[in-house]
C-alpha cells in the first residue's frame, strides 16, 4: 500500500474541511429559510390585523360621532317642541320647516364625512331627508327595507352605494316612537378599509361592504358569520375559516358586528422570494469566508514566518485567536447588558398588562414570587398645580426603586404620567406605613411632588392581580375624602365605601359650570354621566340610594352658593331641594334632580340681573387702560366685583373667547396700530403692549398671525 505524502494529506484534509463547511452552511440556509417563511407569514398576519384594527377604530369614532349628533338633535329645543305639537297646531308647520332645515344643513356637513341622517315618527307618513320630504313607503322601498320594518329595533340594508341602518327609538318623551335611518356611503364612510370586498356587516342580515356590481360573495364565510354569536367586546382574537383569518369587531353604537376576511397568503411566492434571499445570503457568506481566509489569515501566517516564527507559527495563531476572543468577550458583555435591559422592559409591560386585566398569553408567575403580596398605587395628589412635573416624576420613580431596594422584594410598574403601581411582598402594616410615609416625605422635600399611596389587603393568588389593582384604584378615588392620610389602607376605606356609587368632584365641577352658563342640553348630558347606565344595579337598597341622594343634595347646595355670588341669592328662598333626600326610587331621583337643575338654568337665563352691554363696556374700558400692563383675569374680576370663577364664565359668554386668548389678540391688534404710526424695535414694541419678554411677544405674534412680527411689518413696508 502506497503511503500518501504530507502535501497530499493536506489537500485531502482541506477538501474535507470545505465539504463540512458547505454542509453546515447548507443546513443553516435551510433552517433560516424555514424560519424566514414562518416569520414572513406571521408578519403578514400581524400587518393585516393591525390594518383591520386601524380601520375599525376610525369607523368606531365615526359611529360615536353619529350617535353624538343624534343625541344633540334629540335634545334640541325646537326638535322637542315639534315632537310635542299636533299637526293642527299653529306652529307645527313652522317647526317642521325649521327641523327640516336643521337636518338638511346637517346632512350637507355629514355628507362630507360619509353619512346622512333621515327622521320620522310613527305618527308621520313621511321622512325628513336632505333632498326633501319623502313618502315613507317610497323611502323604505328605495332603501331596500321590506316588510313591517317599523316593528324592528334595528335593521340594515344595502342599496348598492349605501349601507342603510334603521333605528327605532321605542319611546321618546313618553309620547310616540321616532325612527332614524342613517345612510352610510360605502366609498367615503368606509374609505379606510381599502378593498371592501373582504369586509362584512351583520345585524339582522349579512351585507358585504363592496359597491361593485355582480361581486361573488364567499358562501362559506357568510355561513360561518351567520352561525356566530354576538360578542359585546370591541374585538376578539381572530378565528380560522378555510385556512384564512377572520377578524371580528363590534360597534356598540349600532349593535352591529364587522368582519374582515383576510386575503389568502401566497405561500409559493413567499417560498420563492425567501429562497432567493437565502441563496444570495449563502453566496455572500461563503464569499466573506473565502476573503477572510485569503486576505487575513494567510497574510498573517506569512508575516509570522518572515518574523522568525516559521517553526512556531502555532504561537502566533494562538495570540491572534486570544485577541479575537477578547474582542468577542467585550461585545458579548455589551449585548448581554442590552438583552437584560430589553428583558426588563418586556417584563414590566407584561406586568402592566396583567394589572390592567389585558390578556397577553404570558404566565406572570415567572416574573413574580409565590408569596403573599399587596398592591401599592402611588399617585400625585394634584397634577394641575405642579410645574416641571414630568422630569420630577421620572426622578421620583427612580428614587422609589432605590428606596425599596433594601427593604423588600418588589416590582414597580408605570401606569401613566401621574401614577405608578408597586407589587410588593407582604410584611406588617406598621412597617409598611412607616416606610411609605417616610418615602412620601422625602419625595416632597427633594422633588416638590405631593404623592398619596393607596394600599390593598394581602393577596396570595397572582390571578387576582387585576382585582387587587381595581381595589387600589377605588381606594385612590377617596383621596380627597381621606386627605388627612398620606397612606390610605384598604381597611380605612371599608367595604361599604368601596361598594358605594358616587361621582368624582371633576364631574360635579363640570355640572356647576354648565348650570351657571344656563346650558340645558349640556347639563342633561352631564347628569346622564353622573347617573350612568348601570346605576340601578349599583344602588340596590334604600341605604345606598339615600347616601347617593345626599351627594346630589350637596351638589345642589354648591350651585346655590355660586348663585349667591352672582347676586341671585333670592332663588334660595324659592328653591326647595330638601325633597330630594326623601326619594327612594332611582328613576324618580334622577328625574327630580334633572328638574331642579333645569329650573335653575331657566331661572339664570330669565332673571339674570347682568346688564351685558354695561359689563362689556367695562371690560373694554379696563383692557384699553391696562393692556400695556401685566394683568390677569384675577385683576379683571376684582375690577368688576365678581369671583374669579364667575368672571371667567361671564367673560367668555360676553366676549366670545377666554381671557388669555382675547388679551393676546387685543395686544397684537394694538401692536399693529402702533407700528403704523412710528417704527419701534421689537423689544420696545413688546413692552409697550404688555409683554415682559420680546421672545414671548414674538412667539405669541407668530401663533396668531403665522409669521414673526419683524417679517410682518417688513412685508407691510414693502407693500407701501
VOGU-3710 file (C-alpha; in Angstrom, 3 decimals, decimal comma):
1> xxxxxxxxxx> 0,000/0,000/0,000  1,437/3,352/-1,073  1,617/5,947/1,679  0,359/9,489/0,854  2,755/12,369/1,113  2,237/15,264/3,533  1,046/17,683/0,770  -1,466/15,063/-0,415  -2,733/14,609/3,133  -3,044/18,392/3,474
11> xxxxxxxxxx> -5,132/18,582/0,257  -7,433/15,746/1,454  -7,829/17,477/4,822  -8,636/20,786/3,146  -11,301/19,147/0,933  -12,941/17,524/3,954  -12,993/20,840/5,783  -14,527/22,524/2,713  -17,187/19,810/2,383  -18,074/20,016/6,081
21> xxxxxxxxxx> -18,236/23,821/5,849  -20,570/23,618/2,827  -22,787/21,082/4,603  -23,037/23,264/7,714  -23,797/26,344/5,619  -26,424/24,385/3,640  -28,170/23,226/6,829  -28,080/26,736/8,200  -29,530/28,023/4,947  -32,408/25,524/5,101
31> xxxxxxxxxx> -33,184/26,288/8,765  -33,010/30,017/8,064  -35,328/29,569/5,059  -37,969/27,824/7,202  -37,635/30,461/9,917  -37,917/33,349/7,425  -41,008/31,833/5,778  -42,686/31,397/9,154  -41,699/34,934/10,213  -42,958/36,393/6,926
41> xxxxxxxxxx> -46,366/34,721/7,341  -46,561/35,978/10,938  -45,624/39,481/9,781  -48,303/39,458/7,068  -50,950/38,282/9,576  -49,815/40,897/12,088  -49,911/43,701/9,495  -53,343/42,619/8,238  -54,681/42,556/11,793  -53,160/45,977/12,551
51> xxxxxxxxxx> -54,603/47,387/9,321  -58,044/45,985/10,169  -57,861/47,346/13,732  -56,847/50,793/12,474  -59,760/50,846/10,026  -62,175/49,648/12,712  -61,102/52,299/15,246  -61,582/55,009/12,615  -65,071/53,680/11,769  -65,876/53,373/15,504
61> xxxxxxxxxx> -65,037/57,052/16,054  -67,365/57,987/13,202  -70,226/55,913/14,644  -69,693/57,564/18,028  -69,866/60,944/16,283  -73,133/59,895/14,586  -74,724/58,942/17,924  -73,494/62,211/19,435  -75,141/64,052/16,523  -78,445/62,214/17,120
71> xxxxxxxxxx> -78,205/62,919/20,856  -77,635/66,658/20,246  -80,536/66,794/17,771  -82,895/64,979/20,170  -82,146/67,491/22,933  -82,643/70,497/20,652  -85,490/72,712/21,958  -87,134/73,078/18,531  -86,973/69,337/17,957  -88,722/68,647/21,264
81> xxxxxxxxxx> -91,372/71,273/20,523  -92,017/69,679/17,135  -92,425/66,219/18,673  -94,887/67,577/21,243  -97,037/69,550/18,750  -100,011/68,210/16,811  -100,440/68,789/13,108  -103,323/71,184/13,828  -101,193/73,479/15,996  -100,366/76,870/14,523
91> xxxxxxxxxx> -96,608/76,484/14,981  -96,450/72,934/13,625  -95,562/73,826/10,018  -93,100/76,451/11,194  -91,339/73,960/13,483  -91,448/71,346/10,731  -89,638/73,681/8,325  -87,034/74,590/10,973  -86,370/70,927/11,802  -86,155/70,013/8,120
101> xxxxxxxxxx> -83,710/72,863/7,586  -81,563/71,598/10,505  -81,498/68,082/9,006  -80,700/69,424/5,518  -77,959/71,728/6,819  -76,510/68,952/8,973  -76,522/66,477/6,088  -74,586/68,949/3,951  -71,863/68,692/6,592  -72,274/64,999/7,439
111> xxxxxxxxxx> -72,228/64,077/3,737  -68,558/65,054/3,535  -67,865/62,556/6,343  -69,904/59,918/4,558  -73,293/59,670/6,266  -76,781/61,183/6,064  -79,493/61,378/8,748  -83,217/60,918/7,980  -86,036/61,234/10,518  -89,692/60,233/11,007
121> xxxxxxxxxx> -92,120/59,069/13,723  -94,961/56,582/13,955  -97,411/59,487/13,577  -95,875/60,748/10,340  -96,354/59,242/6,882  -93,163/60,758/5,510  -89,418/61,032/6,196  -87,421/64,265/6,539  -84,348/63,910/4,317  -81,680/66,182/2,849
131> xxxxxxxxxx> -83,471/66,042/-0,512  -86,891/66,930/0,882  -89,975/65,303/2,387  -90,366/61,726/1,031  -93,273/59,324/1,473  -92,477/56,536/3,970  -93,285/53,589/1,719  -91,293/55,055/-1,158  -88,366/55,833/1,140  -88,347/52,318/2,623
141> xxxxxxxxxx> -88,523/50,791/-0,861  -85,693/52,980/-2,197  -83,531/51,996/0,764  -84,300/48,253/0,430  -86,292/47,927/3,656  -89,155/45,471/3,146  -91,860/44,035/5,327  -93,038/45,606/8,576  -89,708/47,328/9,272  -91,091/49,597/11,997
151> xxxxxxxxxx> -91,648/46,601/14,290  -87,879/46,032/14,466  -85,455/47,740/16,843  -82,500/47,741/14,429  -82,121/46,666/10,828  -79,659/47,128/7,976  -79,955/47,081/4,190  -77,769/47,628/1,131  -78,977/49,737/-1,794  -75,699/49,461/-3,751
161> xxxxxxxxxx> -73,961/52,694/-2,829  -75,126/52,995/0,791  -75,396/50,823/3,874  -78,697/51,859/5,497  -79,234/51,483/9,259  -82,773/51,660/10,656  -83,038/52,675/14,358  -86,323/52,518/16,255  -86,462/54,651/19,412  -89,182/52,684/21,228
171> xxxxxxxxxx> -90,411/55,630/23,255  -89,421/59,266/23,131  -90,792/61,812/25,633  -93,312/59,080/26,608  -95,390/60,049/23,558  -94,536/58,132/20,433  -91,863/56,255/18,538  -89,211/58,036/16,489  -87,465/56,418/13,524  -83,999/57,236/12,195
181> xxxxxxxxxx> -82,380/55,938/9,035  -78,627/56,517/8,854  -77,209/56,191/5,325  -73,502/55,288/5,279  -71,739/55,969/1,960  -69,649/52,906/1,195  -66,853/54,829/-0,523  -66,386/57,761/1,856  -67,544/56,367/5,234  -65,591/53,107/4,846
191> xxxxxxxxxx> -62,673/54,510/2,830  -60,140/53,323/5,471  -60,816/49,637/4,783  -59,392/49,776/1,244  -60,637/46,724/-0,645  -64,140/46,430/0,824  -64,992/43,098/-0,794  -63,409/41,307/2,196  -65,476/43,240/4,781  -68,897/42,129/6,010
201> xxxxxxxxxx> -71,517/43,654/8,310  -74,026/41,708/10,414  -77,178/42,762/12,261  -80,420/41,101/11,222  -78,799/40,215/7,894  -75,280/39,912/6,485  -74,041/42,529/3,992  -70,847/42,962/2,021  -69,346/46,472/2,038  -68,260/46,374/-1,606
211> xxxxxxxxxx> -70,076/48,657/-4,053  -69,023/46,592/-7,104  -71,817/45,017/-9,132  -72,002/41,249/-9,548  -69,344/40,651/-6,895  -69,057/36,975/-5,935  -69,698/36,555/-2,186  -67,908/33,704/-0,386  -70,756/31,439/0,757  -68,557/29,654/3,335
221> xxxxxxxxxx> -67,721/32,869/5,151  -71,357/34,045/5,079  -72,421/30,720/6,571  -69,736/30,953/9,263  -70,738/34,539/10,165  -74,416/33,587/10,396  -73,544/30,813/12,884  -71,537/33,070/15,200  -72,956/34,507/18,407  -72,645/38,231/19,036
231> xxxxxxxxxx> -69,773/39,355/21,265  -70,149/42,691/23,083  -66,383/43,344/23,194  -64,982/45,657/20,525  -62,514/42,986/19,284  -61,805/39,349/19,938  -58,991/37,183/18,606  -59,139/36,006/15,014  -60,552/32,619/14,085  -59,609/30,404/11,160
241> xxxxxxxxxx> -62,046/29,835/8,307  -60,775/27,717/5,401  -57,177/28,490/6,379  -57,719/32,279/6,415  -58,072/34,614/9,390  -61,478/36,107/10,172  -61,195/39,243/12,357  -64,338/40,171/14,296  -65,259/43,658/15,566  -68,276/45,097/17,370
251> xxxxxxxxxx> -69,871/48,565/17,052  -71,946/49,035/20,241  -73,486/52,277/18,979  -75,457/50,380/16,308  -75,246/46,869/17,873  -73,534/45,756/14,647  -70,673/43,329/14,061  -67,974/43,926/11,404  -65,999/41,046/9,908  -62,744/41,228/7,962
261> xxxxxxxxxx> -61,923/38,074/5,981  -58,200/38,313/5,444  -56,975/37,653/1,864  -55,265/34,342/1,239  -51,480/34,391/1,690  -49,454/33,370/-1,394  -47,182/30,756/0,230  -45,414/29,797/-3,037  -44,427/33,395/-3,714  -43,038/33,729/-0,179
271> xxxxxxxxxx> -41,029/30,494/-0,528  -39,534/31,617/-3,854  -38,611/35,059/-2,522  -37,136/33,771/0,739  -35,238/31,005/-1,070  -33,748/33,622/-3,411  -32,725/35,735/-0,433  -31,252/32,686/1,293  -29,151/31,714/-1,747  -27,820/35,256/-2,015
281> xxxxxxxxxx> -27,000/35,284/1,700  -25,304/31,874/1,371  -23,131/33,100/-1,525  -22,233/36,290/0,337  -21,323/34,341/3,470  -19,202/31,879/1,504  -17,511/34,805/-0,258  -16,778/36,535/3,065  -15,243/33,351/4,494  -13,048/32,968/1,380
291> xxxxxxxxxx> -11,953/36,616/1,618  -11,125/36,232/5,327  -9,028/33,135/4,618  -7,151/34,632/1,656  -6,774/38,262/2,757  -6,417/37,982/6,547  -5,358/34,537/7,809  -2,895/33,698/5,016  -1,031/37,067/5,179  -0,785/36,767/8,993
301> xxxxxxxxxx> 0,794/33,312/8,655  3,271/34,571/6,034  4,170/37,555/8,219  4,764/35,262/11,200  7,133/33,110/9,132  9,085/36,161/7,960  9,449/37,362/11,570  11,092/34,114/12,588  8,070/32,198/13,733  8,403/29,649/10,972
311> xxxxxxxxxx> 8,635/26,751/13,348  6,470/28,394/15,995  3,547/29,545/13,829  1,134/27,921/16,258  2,159/30,521/18,886  1,328/33,422/16,540  -2,015/31,844/15,657  -2,846/31,387/19,361  -2,011/35,045/20,064  -4,261/36,164/17,224
321> xxxxxxxxxx> -7,090/33,908/18,443  -6,744/35,258/22,003  -7,058/38,822/20,686  -10,246/37,936/18,817  -11,642/36,123/21,868  -11,095/39,271/23,980  -12,922/41,353/21,376  -15,807/38,886/21,314  -15,970/38,839/25,118  -16,306/42,638/25,213
331> xxxxxxxxxx> -19,030/42,527/22,585  -20,789/39,727/24,479  -20,826/41,800/27,708  -22,386/44,742/25,842  -25,019/42,549/24,171  -25,825/40,794/27,458  -26,456/44,166/29,111  -28,717/45,261/26,261  -30,648/41,964/26,315  -31,107/42,318/30,078
341> xxxxxxxxxx> -32,402/45,878/29,621  -34,880/44,791/26,922  -35,999/41,839/29,045  -36,686/44,212/31,940  -38,795/46,468/29,679  -40,715/43,447/28,362  -41,276/42,164/31,901  -42,733/45,492/33,052  -45,045/45,584/30,033  -46,332/42,089/30,842
351> xxxxxxxxxx> -46,871/43,070/34,481  -48,755/46,222/33,457  -50,989/44,212/31,107  -51,719/41,779/33,938  -52,581/44,600/36,349  -54,924/46,216/33,834  -56,559/42,874/33,007  -55,273/42,792/29,404  -54,771/39,174/28,235  -51,231/38,615/26,932
361> xxxxxxxxxx> -50,898/34,829/26,988  -47,939/35,013/29,411  -47,517/33,261/32,735  -46,516/36,116/35,067  -45,528/33,579/37,701  -42,029/33,547/36,203  -41,754/37,299/36,882  -43,081/37,283/40,459  -42,711/35,275/43,640  -45,022/32,700/45,220
371> xxxxxxxxxx> -45,686/34,740/48,382  -48,420/36,945/49,785  -48,345/40,372/48,199  -50,035/43,774/48,267  -50,627/46,389/45,579  -49,467/49,942/46,348  -50,759/52,632/43,990  -48,839/55,920/44,299  -50,406/58,952/42,600  -49,661/62,686/42,503
381> xxxxxxxxxx> -52,290/64,449/44,618  -52,943/67,497/42,405  -51,430/67,299/38,904  -52,613/70,722/37,702  -50,778/72,661/40,417  -47,304/71,228/39,738  -44,607/72,694/37,483  -41,890/70,577/35,791  -43,905/67,530/36,825  -42,656/65,094/34,171
391> xxxxxxxxxx> -38,923/65,364/34,951  -39,545/65,277/38,700  -41,924/62,318/38,324  -39,290/60,307/36,433  -36,655/61,073/39,094  -39,160/60,239/41,854  -39,879/56,840/40,277  -36,135/56,025/40,267  -35,964/57,180/43,900  -38,842/54,818/44,807
401> xxxxxxxxxx> -36,996/51,864/43,254  -33,779/52,666/45,141  -35,720/53,250/48,380  -37,347/49,807/48,311  -34,193/48,044/47,108  -33,046/47,026/50,581  -36,497/46,886/52,205  -38,477/44,206/50,349  -38,993/42,136/47,201  -40,966/44,303/44,784
411> xxxxxxxxxx> -41,749/45,238/41,181  -42,508/48,814/40,018  -44,929/49,275/37,082  -45,508/52,553/35,203  -49,269/53,241/34,944  -49,468/56,734/33,441  -47,902/60,193/33,667  -49,007/60,700/37,296  -49,106/57,282/38,965  -47,096/54,098/39,495
421> xxxxxxxxxx> -48,079/50,715/40,905  -45,850/48,654/43,193  -46,326/44,898/43,597  -44,620/44,179/46,913  -44,256/41,196/49,195  -46,461/41,401/52,266  -44,991/42,495/55,584  -46,531/44,036/58,748  -48,761/47,050/58,197  -46,952/49,210/60,783
431> xxxxxxxxxx> -43,627/48,752/58,996  -45,191/49,381/55,579  -46,946/52,542/56,786  -43,719/53,891/58,282  -41,718/53,128/55,114  -44,316/54,704/52,780  -44,765/57,795/54,992  -41,002/58,400/55,033  -40,778/57,772/51,274  -43,540/60,316/50,506
441> xxxxxxxxxx> -41,905/62,834/52,873  -38,516/62,516/51,102  -40,133/62,920/47,658  -41,975/66,061/48,799  -38,799/67,558/50,260  -36,447/66,670/47,394  -38,658/66,852/44,289  -41,676/69,004/45,318  -44,135/66,283/44,312  -47,024/65,503/46,673
451> xxxxxxxxxx> -47,891/61,807/46,496  -50,627/59,790/48,167  -50,417/55,990/48,455  -53,327/53,506/48,345  -52,516/50,069/49,843  -54,656/46,946/49,368  -55,108/43,996/51,690  -52,998/40,848/51,277  -53,390/38,579/48,225  -51,947/35,160/47,529
461> xxxxxxxxxx> -53,070/34,155/44,029  -51,379/36,000/41,152  -54,590/35,604/39,131  -56,122/38,193/41,468  -53,702/40,923/40,319  -56,328/42,767/38,170  -58,884/42,658/41,003  -56,288/43,908/43,505  -55,360/46,788/41,187  -59,035/47,753/40,768
471> xxxxxxxxxx> -59,375/47,857/44,578  -56,308/50,127/44,759  -57,897/52,443/42,155  -61,133/52,568/44,183  -59,178/53,406/47,332  -57,388/56,198/45,449  -60,765/57,664/44,425  -61,247/58,526/48,119  -58,010/60,539/48,428  -59,955/63,796/48,729
481> xxxxxxxxxx> -62,220/62,378/51,443  -59,275/60,957/53,426  -56,875/63,807/52,617  -55,529/63,749/56,184  -53,822/60,422/55,280  -50,687/60,208/53,152  -51,075/56,398/53,143  -54,636/55,030/52,783  -55,041/51,341/53,677  -57,971/49,268/52,464
491> xxxxxxxxxx> -59,351/48,776/55,974  -59,634/52,587/56,355  -61,905/52,713/53,331  -64,152/49,835/54,409  -66,060/47,515/52,105  -69,173/49,651/52,433  -67,351/52,640/50,970  -65,715/50,599/48,223  -69,097/49,415/47,005  -70,735/52,844/47,148
501> xxxxxxxxxx> -71,747/54,592/43,974  -70,542/58,174/43,709  -69,336/60,609/41,076  -65,949/62,407/41,071  -65,530/66,047/42,018  -64,417/66,898/38,466  -67,840/65,832/37,137  -69,573/67,950/39,777  -67,476/70,972/38,750  -68,470/70,387/35,138
511> xxxxxxxxxx> -72,172/70,291/36,099  -71,898/73,523/38,114  -70,140/75,288/35,221  -72,792/74,225/32,672  -75,614/75,184/35,076  -74,201/78,670/35,690  -73,921/79,037/31,917  -77,639/78,102/31,623  -76,791/75,422/29,024  -79,701/72,986/29,446
521> xxxxxxxxxx> -78,654/70,431/26,808  -75,093/70,158/28,176  -76,462/69,930/31,740  -78,590/66,914/30,738  -75,529/65,214/29,246  -73,551/65,696/32,471  -76,480/64,363/34,554  -76,524/61,268/32,313  -72,790/60,810/33,036  -73,438/61,146/36,791
531> xxxxxxxxxx> -76,197/58,519/36,846  -74,629/56,228/34,214  -76,341/53,293/32,529  -75,979/50,718/35,333  -76,892/52,767/38,387  -79,910/50,573/39,208  -77,590/47,573/39,541  -75,281/49,514/41,875  -77,932/51,204/44,029  -79,851/48,136/45,149
541> xxxxxxxxxx> -81,056/49,187/48,615  -82,605/52,241/50,239  -79,484/52,999/52,254  -77,258/53,316/49,179  -79,910/55,432/47,417  -80,147/57,693/50,479  -76,364/58,142/50,555  -76,291/58,947/46,827  -79,163/61,455/47,201  -77,067/63,127/49,927
551> xxxxxxxxxx> -74,276/63,651/47,369  -76,785/65,184/44,936  -78,131/67,440/47,711  -74,588/68,698/48,436  -74,046/69,412/44,738  -77,267/71,462/44,584  -76,146/73,414/47,663  -72,855/74,256/45,971  -74,742/75,521/42,897  -76,875/77,772/45,136
561> xxxxxxxxxx> -73,713/79,140/46,779  -72,405/80,086/43,331  -75,740/81,786/42,567  -75,268/83,919/45,680  -72,015/85,189/44,179  -73,971/86,097/41,019  -76,364/88,269/43,093  -79,134/85,710/42,588  -79,475/84,744/46,228  -83,248/85,234/46,141
571> xxxxxxxxxx> -83,601/81,870/44,414  -82,635/80,254/47,736  -85,997/81,407/49,127  -87,928/79,575/46,436  -85,699/76,583/45,713  -86,738/73,581/47,816  -84,039/70,963/47,415  -84,603/69,041/50,643  -87,269/66,899/48,978  -84,555/65,043/47,069
581> xxxxxxxxxx> -83,409/63,455/50,351  -86,780/61,696/50,775  -86,780/59,865/47,411  -86,123/56,118/47,484  -86,548/55,271/43,776  -83,557/55,689/41,417  -85,559/56,809/38,356  -87,559/59,321/40,406  -84,310/60,578/41,944  -82,805/61,213/38,506
591> xxxxxxxxxx> -85,952/62,936/37,166  -86,282/65,166/40,251  -82,596/66,125/40,197  -82,813/66,939/36,485  -85,954/69,037/37,017  -84,334/71,075/39,823  -81,151/71,772/37,844  -83,173/72,619/34,700  -85,269/75,085/36,726  -82,056/76,691/37,975
601> xxxxxxxxxx> -80,818/77,035/34,377  -84,109/78,635/33,303  -84,021/80,974/36,306  -80,495/82,121/35,450  -81,462/82,630/31,820  -84,702/84,549/32,524  -83,877/86,536/35,696  -80,211/87,451/35,247  -79,640/90,948/36,581  -76,498/91,375/34,499
611> xxxxxxxxxx> -76,525/94,258/32,041  -74,488/92,652/29,255  -73,864/95,893/27,417  -72,689/97,730/30,558  -70,299/94,928/31,550  -68,937/94,651/28,011  -68,194/98,393/28,065  -66,494/97,981/31,455  -64,326/95,119/30,136  -63,331/97,058/27,012
621> xxxxxxxxxx> -62,534/100,151/29,097  -60,393/98,091/31,507  -58,435/96,493/28,631  -57,898/99,849/26,906  -56,425/101,370/30,078  -54,410/98,341/31,221  -53,416/96,155/28,223  -49,860/97,550/28,403  -49,538/96,251/31,999  -49,035/92,741/33,386
631> xxxxxxxxxx> -52,738/91,971/34,045  -54,656/88,764/34,669  -58,234/87,528/34,956  -57,980/87,930/38,744  -57,354/91,679/38,290  -60,361/91,988/35,965  -62,563/90,018/38,418  -61,624/92,439/41,226  -62,389/95,396/38,933  -65,837/94,012/38,038
641> xxxxxxxxxx> -66,584/92,908/41,607  -67,154/89,201/40,827  -65,471/85,958/41,881  -62,716/84,579/39,657  -64,803/81,593/38,510  -67,873/83,654/37,642  -65,766/86,334/35,951  -64,260/83,603/33,747  -67,717/82,319/32,716  -69,002/85,861/32,196
651> xxxxxxxxxx> -66,024/86,950/30,072  -66,320/84,005/27,686  -70,077/84,468/27,407  -69,855/88,220/26,609  -66,587/88,467/24,652  -66,839/85,090/22,864  -63,403/83,786/23,918  -61,420/83,080/27,078  -59,494/85,917/28,749  -55,995/84,755/27,734
661> xxxxxxxxxx> -56,720/84,419/24,007  -58,743/87,620/23,870  -55,997/89,637/25,631  -53,300/88,214/23,287  -55,312/89,155/20,186  -56,056/92,600/21,665  -52,349/93,267/22,303  -51,368/92,129/18,791  -54,010/94,454/17,331  -52,589/97,369/19,367
671> xxxxxxxxxx> -49,048/96,477/18,244  -50,137/96,725/14,592  -51,760/100,121/15,240  -48,617/101,442/16,971  -46,300/100,332/14,152  -48,468/102,083/11,542  -47,627/105,478/13,057  -43,993/105,007/14,047  -41,279/102,347/13,866  -40,013/100,739/17,076
681> xxxxxxxxxx> -37,635/97,918/17,905  -39,352/94,615/18,642  -38,261/94,723/22,294  -39,680/98,251/22,738  -42,904/97,289/20,979  -43,296/94,203/23,205  -43,006/96,321/26,359  -45,476/98,883/25,003  -48,211/96,224/24,616  -47,652/94,488/27,968
691> xxxxxxxxxx> -45,031/91,758/27,316  -42,054/91,481/29,681  -40,125/89,377/27,156  -39,635/90,026/23,449  -39,418/86,243/22,894  -42,911/85,770/24,372  -44,234/88,568/22,148  -42,638/87,043/19,008  -43,955/83,554/19,857  -47,497/84,878/20,502
701> xxxxxxxxxx> -47,463/87,040/17,348  -46,380/84,058/15,210  -49,083/81,866/16,813  -51,937/84,192/15,775  -50,526/85,795/12,592  -48,500/82,908/11,148  -45,290/84,986/10,779  -42,887/86,788/13,108  -43,582/90,484/13,851  -40,367/91,543/12,077
711> xxxxxxxxxx> -41,356/89,785/8,844  -44,955/91,020/9,132  -44,015/94,698/9,429  -41,308/94,321/6,764  -43,914/92,979/4,300  -46,221/95,917/5,102  -43,401/98,414/4,445  -42,564/96,630/1,168  -46,214/96,832/0,024  -46,279/100,552/0,808
//
